[in-house]
Amino acid sequence: MAMFPDCPQHDVKVKLMFSEFDVRKTQTIDIEGLIVVFKRLAISFSTATINDLFERGDANGDGVINISEFRRFCEFYPTLLDCLYYRAKDYWTNEAQKEGIDEMRRLLDELRGAEGICERELTNSKINVEEAERRLLAQAQSLVESQRKETDAKAQIDMAHETTERGRAELRDKVADLNRNKDIERQRQLELSERQKTLENSIRRLQQQEGEVTKAQERLRDIERMLAEQQREVERQINGAERCRADAEEEERKEAEAHAITAEALRSVHQAADDVAMAEEQLAQVAEQERQAAVALRDAAEETSRQLGRKDADQRALLAAQQMAGARVTELAAAAEATGEHERLLQQQMQENQDFADKRKQVDDEEAPLVEQEVRLREQRENLERKESRLRNDFTAFAGRTTHQRGESPRPSPRGPSPVPSALAAVSPKAAEPLPVISSPRSVPAYTVEAARSSSYAYYSEVCAAIFTQ
């Protein structure tokens, strides 16, 4: 797009408008370019008018208008040139404004998209924060559970330790009982050995007494005579044997009792040994339970440490998620502010564009009759010039015939510029002035336009009157 200055020289206007009409970029203007530009600039000429204007511009009749022909055409239609120039300037200004509006709309769509992305990211950040809070709550519950398990494991270890100590005390007591029973058993064994020795002595004495009784009976049989003397001895020996037998029986009873006591002691020893073995087994079980409790305590402590680590990680993740959510809120606020500012600028730009279009339409409405008037005046002037030429030809022919009849030499026919303005100067100095130029309504007030219109009508009226007067 060419740059259109605000107050250009006439030649600048001509060059810029020639470039506008040269739609094919051939350094010439054809009828299609004329139609396209007139339509683009909202010049509501009929097809016949456009064709007529093109024919007037195409001076050499080659079907195109070159730069010199277009410069001559613009000298004939200065108001049309001004109208086309400022309409082209406003058209491209309007196009630039539309491009700016489209660009602002595109930026606004991008900002809205970014705002939507920020809203989605904020929603995701809030979801992440809620998820982190849920994980942190779950980790806190798991930590409480792990601490409870650790406390239970410590309590079980303490209980197992107490049970172990009690078991060890009971084992020591049972070992002491076992040792006492063994001592009692050894004592009973010694007593039993003593009693067996005593019994054996009693048996030997009984056997000796029985042998002596047998010998005494033999002697009694041999010596019947000695019966009386020996009777007492026999009775004494029998009594002694009876006592020995009684002593032997008593010793046997005591031996049986000793055997029973020994058996009871053996049973006590075996029972004590069984109790010791059971106590040792229970102690082993308690020790295993204590070991398992220690393992459980170690596992619980490790789990608690892991839970604390996960809790710290979740707290850091929650803090990061909260910071990210805060950043998203700030970004969303900035995006919303930027979106609102661009919407305001877009509305302002659209309003300015609408105001520009309204002013352009108002100017177009004011320019249209002026441009049409200039075209009509130009056509009327050309018609008047043609009529002037015919009248001068008729006058020359009439004057020639009259001179011939009077015997005078004929006047030479004037060549070159029309003498009408100089001839009219004697009639009316105002009529001899050149055709007034109707400028654009941007710089000419309404009363000046009307004055120019009245001046044009007066001018052509005086021209016609002068011609017909001659």
C-alpha positions in Angstrom: 0.0 0.0 0.0 1.4 3.4 -1.0 1.7 6.2 1.6 -0.9 9.0 1.1 0.3 12.3 2.6 -2.3 14.6 4.2 -1.5 17.7 2.1 0.2 16.5 -1.1 1.1 18.5 -4.2 -1.0 18.0 -7.4 1.7 15.9 -9.1 1.9 13.6 -6.1 -1.9 13.1 -6.2 -1.6 12.3 -9.9 1.2 9.7 -9.5 -0.5 8.0 -6.5 -3.9 7.8 -8.2 -2.3 6.6 -11.4 -0.6 3.8 -9.4 -4.1 3.0 -7.8 -5.7 2.7 -11.2 -2.8 0.7 -12.6 -4.2 -2.6 -11.2 -2.2 -4.8 -13.6 1.0 -2.9 -12.9 1.6 -2.2 -16.6 2.2 1.6 -16.2 -1.1 2.1 -18.0 -4.8 2.3 -17.0 -7.4 0.2 -18.8 -11.1 0.3 -18.5 -11.2 -2.6 -16.0 -8.8 -0.8 -13.7 -11.0 2.3 -13.9 -14.2 0.2 -13.0 -12.4 -1.7 -10.2 -11.1 1.5 -8.5 -14.4 3.4 -8.9 -16.2 0.4 -7.4 -13.6 0.1 -4.6 -13.9 3.8 -3.8 -17.7 3.8 -3.9 -17.9 6.2 -6.9 -21.4 5.5 -8.1 -20.9 6.3 -11.8 -22.9 4.4 -14.4 -21.1 2.2 -16.9 -21.8 4.8 -19.6 -20.3 7.6 -17.6 -17.2 5.5 -16.8 -16.8 4.6 -20.4 -17.2 8.2 -21.4 -14.6 9.3 -18.8 -12.2 6.6 -20.1 -12.7 7.8 -23.7 -11.9 11.4 -22.6 -8.8 10.2 -20.8 -7.6 8.1 -23.7 -6.5 10.9 -25.9 -4.7 8.8 -28.5 -7.4 6.2 -28.6 -5.0 3.2 -28.0 -7.3 1.7 -25.4 -5.2 2.6 -22.4 -4.4 5.8 -20.5 -0.7 6.5 -19.9 0.7 8.9 -17.2 0.7 12.0 -19.4 -2.9 11.3 -20.5 -3.9 10.7 -16.9 -2.2 14.0 -15.9 -4.2 15.8 -18.6 -7.4 14.0 -17.4 -6.7 15.2 -13.8 -6.4 18.8 -15.0 -9.8 18.5 -16.6 -11.3 16.9 -13.4 -9.5 18.4 -10.3 -12.4 17.8 -8.0 -12.7 14.2 -9.1 -8.9 13.8 -8.5 -9.3 15.2 -5.0 -12.3 13.0 -4.3 -10.5 9.9 -5.6 -7.2 10.7 -3.7 -8.9 11.3 -0.3 -11.2 8.3 -0.8 -8.2 6.1 -1.6 -6.3 7.5 1.3 -9.3 6.8 3.6 -9.9 3.4 2.0 -6.4 2.2 2.7 -6.5 3.9 6.2 -9.8 2.0 6.8 -8.1 -1.2 5.5 -5.2 -0.7 7.9 -7.6 -0.1 10.7 -9.5 -3.3 9.8 -6.2 -5.2 9.7 -5.4 -3.7 13.1 -8.8 -4.7 14.4 -8.3 -8.2 13.0 -4.9 -8.4 14.5 -6.3 -7.2 17.9 -9.1 -9.8 17.6 -6.5 -12.4 16.9 -4.5 -11.3 19.9 -7.7 -11.2 21.9 -8.5 -14.7 20.9 -4.9 -15.7 21.8 -5.3 -13.9 25.2 -8.7 -15.7 25.7 -7.0 -18.9 24.8 -4.2 -18.2 27.2 -6.8 -17.2 29.8 -8.6 -20.5 29.2 -5.3 -22.4 29.5 -4.6 -20.5 32.8 -8.0 -21.4 34.0 -7.5 -25.1 33.1 -4.0 -25.0 34.7 -5.5 -23.3 37.8 -8.1 -26.1 37.9 -5.4 -28.7 37.5 -3.3 -27.0 40.2 -6.3 -26.9 42.6 -6.8 -30.6 41.8 -3.1 -31.3 42.5 -3.4 -29.3 45.7 -6.4 -31.3 46.8 -4.7 -34.6 45.8 -1.6 -33.5 47.7 -3.7 -32.7 50.7 -5.5 -36.0 50.5 -2.1 -37.8 50.2 -0.7 -35.8 53.1 -3.8 -36.7 55.2 -3.4 -40.3 54.2 0.3 -40.1 55.0 -0.6 -38.5 58.4 -3.0 -41.3 59.1 -0.5 -43.9 58.0 2.1 -42.2 60.2 -0.2 -42.3 63.2 -0.9 -46.0 62.4 2.9 -46.7 62.1 3.5 -44.9 65.4 0.8 -46.9 67.0 2.3 -50.1 65.7 5.7 -49.0 66.9 4.2 -48.2 70.3 2.5 -51.6 70.3 5.7 -53.3 69.3 7.6 -51.5 72.1 4.9 -52.6 74.5 5.1 -56.1 73.2 8.9 -56.0 73.6 8.5 -54.8 77.1 5.9 -57.4 77.9 8.1 -60.1 76.3 11.1 -58.8 78.2 9.1 -59.0 81.5 7.9 -62.5 80.5 11.4 -63.5 79.7 12.6 -62.2 83.1 9.8 -64.0 84.8 10.6 -67.1 82.8 14.3 -66.8 83.7 13.4 -66.4 87.4 11.0 -69.3 87.3 13.7 -71.3 85.4 16.3 -70.4 88.1 13.7 -71.4 90.8 13.0 -74.7 89.0 16.7 -75.3 88.5 17.2 -74.6 92.2 14.3 -77.1 93.0 15.9 -79.6 90.6 19.2 -79.2 92.4 17.5 -79.6 95.8 15.6 -82.7 94.6 18.9 -84.0 93.3 20.4 -83.3 96.7 17.5 -85.0 98.4 17.8 -87.9 95.9 21.5 -88.2 96.7 20.7 -88.0 100.4 18.0 -90.7 99.9 20.4 -92.8 97.9 22.9 -92.5 100.8 20.2 -93.3 103.3 19.1 -96.2 101.2 22.7 -97.4 100.9 23.0 -97.1 104.7 19.8 -99.0 105.2 20.8 -101.6 102.6 24.0 -102.0 104.5 22.1 -102.2 107.8 19.7 -104.7 106.3 22.5 -106.8 105.0 24.1 -106.7 108.5 20.7 -107.7 110.0 20.4 -110.5 107.5 23.9 -111.6 108.2 23.1 -111.4 111.9 19.8 -113.3 111.3 21.7 -115.9 109.3 24.2 -116.1 112.1 21.4 -116.4 114.7 19.7 -119.0 112.6 22.9 -120.9 112.3 23.4 -120.6 116.0 19.7 -121.7 116.5 20.4 -124.7 114.2 23.5 -125.4 116.1 21.6 -124.9 119.4 18.9 -127.3 118.2 21.5 -129.8 117.2 23.1 -129.4 120.5 19.5 -129.6 122.0 19.0 -132.8 120.2 22.4 -134.0 121.1 22.3 -132.9 124.6 18.8 -133.3 125.8 20.1 -133.2 129.1 21.3 -129.8 128.6 17.8 -128.8 127.5 16.9 -127.0 130.6 20.0 -125.0 130.6 19.9 -124.4 127.0 16.1 -123.8 126.9 16.5 -120.4 128.1 19.4 -119.8 125.9 17.3 -121.2 123.0 14.4 -118.9 123.9 16.8 -116.1 124.3 18.3 -116.8 121.0 14.8 -117.3 119.5 13.7 -114.0 121.0 16.9 -112.5 119.7 16.2 -114.1 116.3 12.7 -112.8 116.5 14.0 -109.4 117.3 16.5 -109.7 114.5 13.7 -110.8 112.2 11.6 -107.9 113.4 14.5 -105.6 112.9 15.1 -107.2 109.4 11.4 -106.7 108.6 11.6 -103.1 109.9 14.7 -102.6 107.8 13.0 -104.1 104.8 10.0 -101.8 105.4 12.3 -98.9 105.8 14.2 -100.0 102.7 10.8 -100.2 100.8 10.0 -96.7 102.2 13.4 -95.6 101.1 12.8 -97.1 97.7 9.5 -95.4 97.5 11.1 -92.1 98.7 13.8 -92.6 96.1 11.3 -93.4 93.4 9.3 -90.3 94.5 12.6 -88.3 94.5 13.3 -89.7 91.0 9.9 -88.7 89.9 10.4 -85.3 91.4 13.7 -85.0 89.7 12.2 -86.1 86.4 9.3 -83.7 86.9 11.8 -80.9 87.8 13.8 -81.8 84.7 10.6 -81.7 82.6 9.7 -78.4 84.2 13.2 -77.1 83.5 13.0 -78.3 79.9 9.5 -76.7 79.5 10.7 -73.5 81.1 13.7 -73.5 78.8 11.3 -74.1 75.8 9.0 -71.3 77.1 12.0 -69.1 77.6 13.1 -69.9 74.0 9.6 -69.1 72.8 9.6 -65.9 74.8 13.0 -65.1 73.4 11.7 -65.7 69.9 8.7 -63.6 70.6 11.0 -60.9 71.9 13.2 -61.2 68.8 10.1 -61.0 66.6 8.9 -58.0 68.6 12.3 -56.4 68.1 12.1 -57.1 64.3 8.5 -55.8 64.3 9.7 -52.7 66.2 12.6 -52.2 63.7 10.2 -52.6 60.8 7.7 -50.3 62.5 10.5 -47.7 63.1 11.7 -48.0 59.4 8.1 -47.7 58.3 7.6 -44.7 60.5 10.8 -43.2 59.1 9.6 -43.9 55.5 6.2 -42.4 56.4 7.9 -39.3 57.8 9.9 -39.1 54.6 6.8 -39.4 52.4 5.0 -36.9 54.6 7.8 -34.4 54.2 7.8 -35.1 50.4 4.0 -34.7 50.3 4.3 -31.5 52.3 6.9 -30.1 49.9 4.7 -31.3 47.0 1.7 -29.6 48.6 3.7 -26.4 49.1 4.9 -26.5 45.5 1.3 -27.1 44.3 0.0 -24.2 46.4 2.8 -22.0 45.0 2.0 -23.1 41.5 -1.8 -22.5 42.1 -0.9 -19.0 43.4 1.2 -18.4 40.3 -1.7 -19.7 38.1 -4.1 -17.3 40.0 -1.7 -14.4 39.3 -1.3 -15.4 35.7 -5.0 -15.8 35.3 -5.6 -12.3 36.8 -2.9 -10.9 34.5 -4.5 -12.7 31.5 -8.0 -11.5 32.5 -6.6 -7.9 32.9 -4.8 -8.1 29.6 -8.0 -9.6 27.9 -10.1 -6.8 29.4 -7.6 -4.2 28.2 -7.5 -5.6 24.7 -11.3 -5.9 24.6 -11.5 -2.2 25.6 -8.9 -1.3 23.0 -10.7 -3.4 20.4 -14.0 -1.7 21.2 -12.3 1.6 21.1 -10.7 0.8 17.7 -14.0 -0.6 16.4 -15.7 2.6 17.5 -13.1 4.8 15.9 -13.3 2.7 12.7 -17.1 3.1 12.8 -16.8 6.9 13.4 -14.3 7.0 10.6 -16.6 5.1 8.3 -19.5 7.4 9.3 -17.5 10.5 8.6 -16.3 8.9 5.3 -19.9 8.2 4.3 -20.8 11.8 5.2 -18.0 13.1 3.1 -18.9 10.7 0.3 -22.5 12.0 0.4 -21.2 15.6 0.2 -18.7 14.8 -2.5 -21.0 12.8 -4.8 -23.0 15.8 -6.1 -19.9 17.8 -6.5 -18.1 15.2 -8.6 -21.2 14.6 -10.6 -21.6 18.3 -11.1 -17.9 18.6 -12.3 -18.5 15.8 -14.8 -21.7 17.5 -16.1 -19.9 20.9 -16.2 -17.0 19.4 -18.1 -19.4 17.8 -20.5 -21.4 21.0 -20.9 -18.1 22.9 -21.5 -17.1 20.5 -24.2 -20.5 20.7 -25.8 -20.3 24.5 -25.7 -16.9 24.4 -27.3 -18.2 22.2 -30.0 -21.1 24.6 -30.5 -18.6 27.4 -30.5 -16.6 25.7 -33.2 -19.7 25.1 -35.3 -20.9 28.7 -34.8 -17.4 30.1 -35.8 -17.4 27.9 -38.9 -20.8 29.0 -39.8 -19.8 32.6 -39.1 -16.7 32.3 -41.2 -18.7 30.8 -44.1 -21.3 33.5 -43.8 -18.7 36.3 -43.6 -16.9 34.8 -46.6 -20.0 34.8 -48.7 -20.9 38.4 -47.7 -17.4 39.7 -48.4 -17.4 37.9 -51.8 -20.7 39.6 -52.6 -19.3 43.0 -51.5 -16.0 42.4 -53.3 -14.0 42.3 -49.9 -11.2 39.8 -49.2 -12.3 37.0 -46.7 -11.1 37.0 -43.1 -8.7 34.2 -42.3 -10.2 31.6 -40.0 -8.7 31.8 -36.5 -6.4 28.9 -35.5 -5.1 27.8 -32.2 -6.8 28.7 -28.9 -10.4 29.8 -28.9 -10.7 33.6 -28.9 -13.9 33.3 -26.9 -12.4 34.3 -23.5 -10.7 37.3 -25.0 -13.9 38.3 -26.9 -15.9 37.8 -23.7 -13.6 40.0 -21.8 -15.1 43.0 -23.4 -18.6 41.8 -22.5 -18.0 40.5 -19.0 -14.6 40.3 -17.2 -16.1 37.5 -15.0 -17.0 35.4 -18.0 -13.4 35.5 -19.3 -12.2 33.8 -16.1 -11.1 30.1 -16.4 -13.4 27.3 -15.2 -13.6 27.3 -11.5 -12.0 24.4 -9.6 -14.4 22.7 -7.1 -12.2 21.5 -4.3 -12.9 18.7 -1.9 -15.4 19.5 0.9 -12.6 18.7 3.4 -11.2 22.2 2.9 -14.0 24.1 1.2 -17.1 25.2 3.2 -20.6 24.6 2.0 -21.2 28.2 1.1 -18.1 28.2 -1.1 -19.3 25.1 -2.9 -22.6 26.7 -3.6 -20.8 29.9 -4.8 -18.6 27.8 -7.1 -21.7 26.1 -8.5 -23.5 29.4 -9.1 -20.3 30.9 -10.7 -20.1 27.9 -13.1 -23.7 28.4 -14.2 -23.1 32.1 -14.6 -19.9 31.5 -16.6 -21.6 29.2 -19.1 -24.6 31.4 -19.4 -22.4 34.4 -20.3 -20.3 32.2 -22.7 -23.5 31.2 -24.6 -24.8 34.8 -24.6 -21.5 36.1 -26.0 -21.4 33.5 -28.7 -24.9 34.1 -29.8 -24.3 37.9 -29.7 -21.4 37.5 -32.1 
